[in-house]
């Protein structure tokens, strides 16, 4: 059984009901920041920006 089937995602804005949920949320948030903060600080590649602009023009 997949993890997503055993542990359905929490609803956005819904407060956790137990301290273990809060501890997990804190651990997850810190871990994700540690892994991905450097990536989110990188500039968006010019090629990707160009593709986004082209798509915007087509959908208007």
C-alpha positions, -999 to +999 in steps of 0.1 A: +000+000+000+014+034-010+021+060+017-005+084+002-031+057+007-022+052+043-017+089+052-041+111+032-030+147+030-042+172+055-068+198+044-052+233+038-058+255+068-069+227+090-052+227+124-036+194+135-052+177+165-022+161+181+013+171+192+027+143+170+011+159+140+026+193+149+060+177+154+058+160+120+047+192+103+077+210+118+101+183+108+087+182+073+088+220+068+124+222+081+135+193+059+119+207+028+135+241+035+169+225+040+166+206+008+151+232-015+158+267-002+189+270-024+169+260-055+142+285-049+167+313-047+181+305-082+169+328-110+143+314-134+161+303-167+156+327-196+144+298-218+116+290-194+106+326-191+104+328-229+083+297-231+059+311-205+055+343-224+049+325-257+022+304-240+005+336-226+004+351-260-013+320-275-039+317-248-051+354-250 
